[in-house]
Amino acid sequence: MNCLRESIKQELINHILPFWMNLKDEQIGGFFGEVRYDLSVNHEGDKGGIAASRFLWSFSAAYRHTGSEEYLDCANHAYSFLKNHLYDEEFGGLYWLLDYKGCPLEDQKHVYTQSFGIYALSEYYRATGNEEALKYANKLFDLIEEKGFGADNNAYKEELDRQWNELPNEKLSENGILAEITTNTHLHVLEAYTNLFNASPTERMRERLQNLLDIFYEKIYYKETKFLGVFFDRNWNSILDIQSFGHDIEASWLLDDAIKALGLEEERYNQMVIDIAYNIASTAVLEDGSLANEEVRDERDLTKIWWVQAEAAVGFQNAYQRTNDEKFKGIVEGLWAYISGNIVDPREGGEWYWSVEADGTPTERSVAEPWKTPYHNTRFCLEMMERLDD
């Protein structure tokens, strides 16, 4: 495993982070919004609200784990952009999308975006001790709880306008449906609250994080099949026959992180984490070592998406640590072999491909854009380095 750790560490410090550091926009702020498939930089690409938060989290986490000043410089740069351009001082919250100059293009306040703001700001606080960043994180927490939570159905809302009036959830729906509740948003609120609780715990935060665990166990996790639901109406009825393999295995370790942060010893939660991992291991790991993307109405998508592979490796490593089952260790090794041989872009100036098609060819899609940032693969590397140390 030491060889595995070293290989992953080298990928992070010599390949992933240098690629993103080179996109720092010194003139306007933030980071350039698009690198096309041919590796040309679009200096006028849009700068996503989620992307800006993910840049801040990635460089803050890299600095907290390594102490490297070059990552701190990028984290400070990302924080300045988020505070000065992304945060709406009039109505509160973070915008969905900015243009390349840092002006709002789409001013919706999606709960998903706010959660990434909390995740990033709390990580920046953990890395630097910046009290202002913690205040912004707590402002976003209060806004989500006040404006973005429905007590009537015990669910977090999705898309809202600039003034926090609810809108149809076009941003996080797909396959021809409009979902009033998504597992994706709940998962990233959980992720954000866990990090904020680790940074600066309060009893209110503990209660809200505990409630999220209960939501997952009671509403999202299907105890019969061991899958998670994906899209729901406002009464928590599933509205699409879909299994999202990447989200399930990502959820298994993020749920476990929340359990550990709260210091819980509840067998039902622990078993949920383990059962999800065993289920995805048995249903979605492919012969080449990769993880399938999803299955919609019994039609399986065999595209190998970068974030799915990264999150799967962390999820299965977590399962190995939970169970000591060598099966999971072998899956992790197979995933890294697939990632390093197929997802990592070997071209000069490349990073990771967005995905690899079922036939093994890279998808010709931008390698940096509002949804693709250093977050997933930086986190994979940092998590694996720490877990393999343990």
N, C-alpha and C positions, 0 to 999 in steps of 0.2 A: 504493500500500500504506500510505502514511502516514495516509490517511483511514480505512482499515480499522483500523489500530492505534488511532487516536484514538477511533473509534466503540466499539471493544471496551473500551478503557480507561474510557470514560464509563459503559458498562454495568456494569463492575465497581464503580467507586467511588461511583456515584450510584444504583445500583439493587440489585445483588446483595448486596454487603456490608452496606449499611444495613438491608436486610430481615432478615438473620440477626443482626445486632447487636441489633436490637430484641427478639429472643427470649431475651436473657440473663436467666436466672433468678437474681435477686439474693438471694432468700431461701434457697433450698436449694442452689443451685450448678448449674453446667452451663447448658444452654439448653432452653427448653420443647420438648417432644417432638413436638408436632403442631400444624400449622396446616391446618385443614380447607379443602376446596375453596372454601367461601364466604369464606375468609380470616379466620374466627374462630379465635382461639388456644385450644387445649385445654391449660390450665395443669396438668392431671393426666395428660397424655400420657406414655407410656413413653419412657424415654431409652435408646436402643440403645447397646450397647458400641461397635459400629462407628461409629455416629453421633457419639458423644463423641470418638472418635479423629479423625474427619473434621473436626469443628469445630476441634480443636487444630491439625491440619495446615493448614487453610484460613487461620486467622488468623495462624499463625506464618509461613506462606509470604507472606501479604499484607504482614506487617510487614517480613520480610526483603527483599522486593522494593521496598517503598515508603518504609519508615522512619516510617510514620504511627503515632503513639503510641496512637491509639484502637484500632488493630488489636492492638498489643502488650497493651493492657489486656484485650482479649477472649481473647488467647492465654494470658495468665497465668490468667485465670478458667477457661478450659477445662483447663489443666494441673492446676490445683488439684482440679477435679472428677474428672479421670481418676485422679490419684494417690490421692485420699481415698475414692473410691467405687467406681471401676471395677476397680482392681487388687486382687487377692486376696492379701493378705499371708501367709495361712496356706499355701496350696498354689501360689501363684504364678500369674501370667497374668491376663488380662482376661476378665470375664464377657460373656456374649452379650447380656443384656438387663437393665436396671434399671427399677424403677418411678419415678414422678415425684419421689419423695423420695430417690432414689439408692440404694435397697436392691435386692439381686439378686432378680429375678423368674425368670430362667432362667440358671443358673450354669454352663452348658456352656462349655468352653474350645475354641472352634473355632479352627483354625489361621488361618483367614481373619481373624478378629478380632485375633489376636496380630500378624498382619502389619501391620494398620492401626495398631496401637499403636506398632510400630517405626517405621513411616512418619511418624507424627505426632510422636513423641518425638524422633526424629533431626532433624526439621525445626525443632522448637522449640529444640533444642540449636544448630542452625545459625543460627537467628535471634537467640538470646539468650546463647549460651555457657553455659547452665545445665548444670553437670556432673551434677547429680542426674538430670536427664532422660536424659542419655546413659547413665547407669548402668541406669536402668529399661529403656531400649531394648536394651542389651546383655543384661540379664536375660531379656527376651522372646526375643531371638535364641537364647540358650542353651537356653531352654525348648523352642522350636520344634525345634532340632536334637537335643535329648535325648529329648523326649517326642513330638514331632510329625513325625518323619521316619522312614521305613522303609528301612533299608539293603538289605533283601532284594529290594525291587522298585524301589529308587531313586526313591521317590515321597514327597511330603508327604501326611500324613494329613489328615483333614477334621475330623470332629466328635468331641470327647472330653468326658468328664464333668469335674466339678470337680477330681477327683483324677487326671485325665489318663488314664482308661481309655477305650479306643476305643468309640464308639457308632455306630449307623447314621447316615449323613450325610443327615438329614432337612432340615437348614437350607439346603443348597446343591444339592439335587436337585430335579428337576421333571419334568413330562410322564410321571408314573407310574413313574419309575425311581428306584433308589437307587444313586447313583454312589459308588464307593469312592475314586475319584480324579477331580478336576475341574481343567480348565484355569484356571478362575476363581481358585481358591486358589493355584495355582502362579504365575499372573500377578502376583498381589498380594504373594506372598512375594518374587518377583523385584523388584517395584517397591520394596518395603520395604528389601530388602538393598542395592539400588542407592543409595538415599538414605542408609542407614547407612554404607555404604562411602564415599560422598562426604563424610559428616560426620566419620568417624573410621575410616580404613581399617586393616584388619589382614590378615595373610596368610590366616588361617582364613576370614575373610569373603570374600576374593578367591576362595578355592577353592570355597566354597559358591555364590557367584554364578556362577562359571564352570560349575559343575555344573548350575545351573539353565538356563543357555544351552544346554548340551548336551542336557538333558532336552527343551527346546522343539524343538531341531533334530532330535533322534533319535526322540522319542516323540509329540510333539504336532503338529508341522508336517508336513502331508501334501505331499510334494514333487511328487506327480503333479497334484494339484488346486490347490495353493497355499492351501488352507483349513487352519485349525486344527481338531483334534478338540475335543470339548467335555466329554463324560462317558465315563469308562472304568471297567472292573473293575480289581481289584487287580493284574492282569497286563498292564495297559495295552491291553486290547482295547476298542475303541469299543463302547458299548452303546446308542447312539441315533443315528439318521440326522438330524443337525442341523448347520446352519451358523449361527453367531452373528456376524453382520456387524460389530456394534459391538465385540465383544471382539476380533475379528481386527484391525481397524484400530487399536484401542487398543494391542494387543500389539505392532504393528509399531513404534510409536514408543517404547514402554517397553523393548522388546528393544534398540532402538538406543541408548537411554540407558544401558543396562547395558553394551553393547559399548563405548561411549565412556568410561564410568567406568573400565572395566578397561584401556582403551588398546589394545584388540585391533584388529588389521588382518587379519581372516580373511575371505576372499572368500565363503565359504559362509554366514557369518552376515550379511554385508552384502547378499548376494543374497536371502536369506530375507526381510529387512526390506523390500526393494524389491518383491519378487514378491508379498508379501502385499498391499501397497498397490495395486499394479496390478490384482490379482485383485479386490479389493473395489471398486475404481473401475469395473471393467468389469461387475461382477455386481450391485451393490447400490445404486449412486447412481441416484436416481429423477429423473424429468423436472422436478419442481419444485425440484430442488437438494438435497433431503433424502436421508437414508440409510435404507433399509429396516431393520427390526429383525433378523429372523432367518428361517430356513426350516427347517421340521421335516417330515420325510417328504414332501418336495416341495410342502408347503403354505407359501406365503410370507406372513409377517406384515408388513403395510405400516404398522403403527403407528409414529409418529415419536416415539421416546422421547428425553427431554431429554438424558440422558447420552450416548446413542449419537451424537447430532448434535455435541455438544461434543467428544467424543473423536475423532470422525471428522475434524473440522476440524484438530485438532492432528496427527493421523496423516498427513493429506494435506499439511499444511504441511511436516512432516518429510520426506515423500517428495519434495516440491518442492526442499527444501534438499539432499537426497541426489542428485537426478537433473537438476535444472534443467529438468524437463519442464513446459512451460506448462500442460499439461492439469491438473496438480495444483493449480496456482495458480487456475485457473478453478473447480475443484471447491470450493476453500476459499471463494472469493468467493460461490459459489452457496449453500454451507452457511450462511454468515453472513447472507445475505439471507433464507434460510428461517428461521433461528433468530430473527432480529430481527423478522421479520414475522409469525411464527406461534407460536414456543415462548415467547418473552418475553411475560409476562402484562402487558397494558397497564392493568389495573385498579389503582386507587389502593390501595397497600399490598400489591400482588402481587409475585411474583418470576418464576420460570419455571414453566409448566405441567409436570406430570409427563410428559404426552405429548399428541400430537394424533392423533386417529383417522384412519383412511384417508380418511374423507369430509371431513376438514379441521376438524372440531369438537374443541375441547379435551376431554381425558378428565377426567371429574368425579371426581378422586382427590386426596387430600390433597397440598398443595404443600410440606409439611414433615412428615416422619415418620422412623422409624428407618432407612429406606433412602434418603431424599432429604434431602440436606444441602448446604452450600455447596461441597463438595469438587470435583465434576466441572466445574461452570461457573466457579468461581473459578480452578481450575487451567487450564482452557481460556483464560481471559482472561490470566493471568500468562504462560503459555507463549507465547501468540500475541504479546503485547506484546514479550517478549524476542526471539522469533524474527524478528519484523518489524523490530526494531531491528537485528538482525544482517544 
